[in-house]
Amino acid sequence: MKNKRRIVGNTLLITGLALLLGAGGLYFYNMTESNAQAEEAAGVMDRIRTEVSARTSDGTDAVDPRTSGTVTELVPVLIDGAPYDGYLTIPAIDLEMGVYDTWNDSYLRKSVCRYYGSPYTDDFVIAGHNYRSGFGRLKKLEPGDEVYFTDMSGLVIPYVVKQIDVIDGTDISGMLSGGWDLSLYTCTYGGEARLTVRCERVKL
């Protein structure tokens, strides 16, 4: 009987140690990925600013497509072979990141991506991994915080945070519903749900 209890005890101890090692490995992996994204995002932002500056160097103001009756789709610009729509700025969490025109795992490891829609049609959805250097900071936002999207022509579109939702990870229709002008989302740490920041465009 004692031997049986000893075996069970040793088995539980080994299992516990394995779980701790696994958790430590996952934490280290996430930290490494987050640091890599921070470095990549900083380099991307430098290149995007340079590109936007070059496009606005003549001193003319960027034209809002919603008022000019021109395009309603974003016009991405290739930088180092990758398509960018502009960049996102959130002062309350000291976040500034380039926005890829399309999303895939490779791009998400480097920055945030357009998931759906456009800022010109007020149905813009931006996705990002929950790295602490990126959209992992979204959970700190509160209603009233300011969010800005700057397109590649230099047009700055202001938003204000209205609410924060947690929806099921597979609820795509829920992500796109509600008529929000801008939604920012990232997975929760378990990956089962999505933390979603809902924003309204500030009418100027």
C-alpha positions as CSV (number, residue, x, y, z in Angstrom):
1,M,0.0,0.0,0.0
2,K,2.8,2.4,0.9
3,N,4.6,1.6,-2.4
4,K,1.4,2.3,-4.3
5,R,1.0,5.7,-2.5
6,R,4.7,6.4,-3.2
7,I,4.3,5.6,-6.9
8,V,1.2,7.8,-7.1
9,G,3.0,10.6,-5.3
10,N,6.0,10.4,-7.5
11,T,3.8,10.4,-10.6
12,L,1.9,13.5,-9.5
13,L,5.2,15.2,-8.6
14,I,6.7,14.4,-12.1
15,T,3.5,15.6,-13.8
16,G,3.5,18.8,-11.8
17,L,7.1,19.5,-12.7
18,A,6.4,18.8,-16.4
19,L,3.5,21.2,-16.3
20,L,5.7,23.9,-14.7
21,L,8.4,23.4,-17.3
22,G,5.9,23.5,-20.0
23,A,4.4,26.8,-18.7
24,G,7.9,28.2,-18.3
25,G,8.7,27.2,-21.9
26,L,5.5,28.8,-23.2
27,Y,6.2,32.0,-21.2
28,F,9.7,32.2,-22.6
29,Y,8.5,31.6,-26.1
30,N,5.8,34.3,-25.8
31,M,8.4,36.7,-24.5
32,T,10.8,36.0,-27.3
33,E,8.0,36.4,-29.9
34,S,6.9,39.7,-28.2
35,N,10.4,41.1,-28.2
36,A,10.9,40.1,-31.9
37,Q,7.6,41.9,-32.8
38,A,8.7,45.0,-30.9
39,E,11.9,45.2,-32.8
40,E,10.2,44.5,-36.2
41,A,7.4,47.0,-35.5
42,A,9.8,49.8,-34.7
43,G,11.7,49.3,-37.9
44,V,8.5,49.1,-39.9
45,M,7.2,52.4,-38.3
46,D,10.4,54.2,-39.4
47,R,9.9,53.1,-43.0
48,I,6.2,53.9,-43.0
49,R,6.8,57.4,-41.5
50,T,9.4,58.0,-44.2
51,E,7.0,56.9,-46.9
52,V,4.1,59.0,-45.6
53,S,6.4,62.0,-45.2
54,A,7.5,61.7,-48.8
55,R,3.9,61.6,-50.0
56,T,3.0,64.8,-48.0
57,S,6.2,66.7,-48.7
58,D,4.4,69.1,-51.1
59,G,2.5,70.6,-48.2
60,T,-1.0,69.7,-49.4
61,D,-3.5,68.2,-47.1
62,A,-4.5,64.6,-47.6
63,V,-8.0,64.3,-49.1
64,D,-10.7,62.2,-47.2
65,P,-12.2,59.8,-49.8
66,R,-15.5,59.9,-48.0
67,T,-16.0,63.6,-48.8
68,S,-14.3,63.7,-52.1
69,G,-16.4,60.9,-53.6
70,T,-13.3,59.1,-54.9
71,V,-12.2,55.7,-53.6
72,T,-13.7,53.8,-50.6
73,E,-11.0,51.1,-50.5
74,L,-7.6,51.5,-48.9
75,V,-4.7,51.9,-51.3
76,P,-1.8,49.9,-49.9
77,V,1.9,50.9,-50.4
78,L,4.6,48.3,-50.8
79,I,7.4,48.6,-48.3
80,D,10.1,46.0,-48.5
81,G,7.7,43.9,-50.6
82,A,4.9,44.0,-48.0
83,P,1.6,45.9,-48.4
84,Y,0.8,48.6,-45.8
85,D,-2.4,50.6,-45.4
86,G,-0.9,53.1,-42.8
87,Y,-0.4,53.0,-39.1
88,L,-2.4,52.8,-35.8
89,T,-1.7,55.2,-32.9
90,I,-3.1,54.7,-29.4
91,P,-1.7,57.2,-27.0
92,A,-3.2,55.8,-23.8
93,I,-1.2,52.6,-24.1
94,D,1.8,54.1,-25.9
95,L,1.2,52.0,-29.0
96,E,2.1,52.8,-32.6
97,M,2.1,50.0,-35.2
98,G,2.0,49.7,-38.9
99,V,-1.1,48.1,-40.4
100,Y,-0.6,45.4,-43.1
101,D,-3.2,45.5,-45.8
102,T,-3.9,41.8,-45.4
103,W,-3.5,39.3,-42.6
104,N,-1.6,36.1,-42.3
105,D,0.5,34.5,-39.6
106,S,3.8,35.8,-40.9
107,Y,2.5,39.4,-40.9
108,L,0.8,39.0,-37.5
109,R,4.1,38.0,-36.0
110,K,5.6,41.4,-37.0
111,S,2.7,43.9,-36.6
112,V,-1.1,44.2,-36.9
113,C,-3.2,43.6,-39.9
114,R,-6.4,44.7,-41.6
115,Y,-8.9,41.9,-41.1
116,Y,-11.9,43.5,-42.8
117,G,-13.3,46.7,-44.2
118,S,-11.9,50.2,-44.5
119,P,-11.8,53.4,-42.5
120,Y,-13.5,55.1,-45.4
121,T,-16.6,52.9,-45.1
122,D,-16.6,52.8,-41.3
123,D,-16.4,49.1,-40.9
124,F,-12.6,48.7,-40.3
125,V,-11.4,45.7,-38.3
126,I,-7.7,45.3,-37.3
127,A,-6.3,42.1,-35.8
128,G,-3.1,41.6,-33.9
129,H,-1.4,39.0,-31.7
130,N,-1.6,39.5,-27.9
131,Y,2.1,40.2,-27.5
132,R,2.8,42.6,-24.7
133,S,4.6,44.9,-27.2
134,G,1.4,45.0,-29.3
135,F,-2.3,44.2,-28.9
136,G,-1.7,42.6,-25.6
137,R,-2.0,46.1,-24.2
138,L,-5.6,46.5,-25.5
139,K,-7.0,45.2,-22.2
140,K,-5.7,48.4,-20.5
141,L,-7.9,50.6,-22.7
142,E,-11.0,52.3,-21.3
143,P,-14.0,54.1,-22.9
144,G,-13.0,57.6,-23.9
145,D,-9.5,56.7,-24.9
146,E,-8.4,58.0,-28.3
147,V,-7.3,55.9,-31.3
148,Y,-5.9,57.2,-34.6
149,F,-5.4,55.6,-38.0
150,T,-3.2,57.4,-40.4
151,D,-3.4,56.1,-44.0
152,M,-0.5,56.2,-46.5
153,S,-1.5,59.5,-47.9
154,G,-1.2,61.1,-44.5
155,L,-4.9,61.3,-43.7
156,V,-5.4,61.0,-39.9
157,I,-8.8,59.5,-38.9
158,P,-9.6,59.9,-35.2
159,Y,-11.7,57.4,-33.1
160,V,-12.8,57.1,-29.5
161,V,-13.1,53.8,-27.6
162,K,-16.7,53.1,-26.7
163,Q,-16.7,49.6,-25.2
164,I,-14.7,46.5,-24.8
165,D,-16.2,43.1,-25.6
166,V,-15.0,39.5,-25.1
167,I,-16.5,37.3,-27.8
168,D,-16.1,33.6,-28.7
169,G,-13.0,32.9,-30.7
170,T,-15.1,31.4,-33.6
171,D,-17.8,34.1,-33.6
172,I,-16.8,35.8,-36.8
173,S,-20.3,37.3,-37.4
174,G,-20.2,38.7,-33.9
175,M,-16.9,40.3,-34.7
176,L,-18.2,42.0,-37.8
177,S,-21.7,43.0,-36.4
178,G,-22.8,46.0,-34.4
179,G,-22.0,48.7,-37.0
180,W,-18.8,49.8,-35.3
181,D,-16.6,52.2,-37.2
182,L,-13.4,50.5,-35.9
183,S,-12.8,47.2,-34.1
184,L,-9.5,46.1,-32.7
185,Y,-9.1,42.6,-31.6
186,T,-6.7,40.0,-30.2
187,C,-7.0,36.5,-28.8
188,T,-7.1,36.0,-25.1
189,Y,-4.2,34.0,-23.6
190,G,-6.1,30.7,-23.8
191,G,-7.0,31.5,-27.4
192,E,-10.7,30.6,-26.8
193,A,-12.0,34.1,-26.9
194,R,-11.3,37.5,-28.5
195,L,-10.8,40.7,-26.6
196,T,-12.4,43.3,-28.9
197,V,-12.2,47.1,-28.6
198,R,-15.1,48.9,-30.3
199,C,-14.5,52.4,-31.5
200,E,-16.6,55.2,-33.1
201,R,-15.1,57.7,-35.6
202,V,-14.9,61.2,-34.3
203,K,-16.9,63.4,-36.6
204,L,-14.9,66.5,-37.5
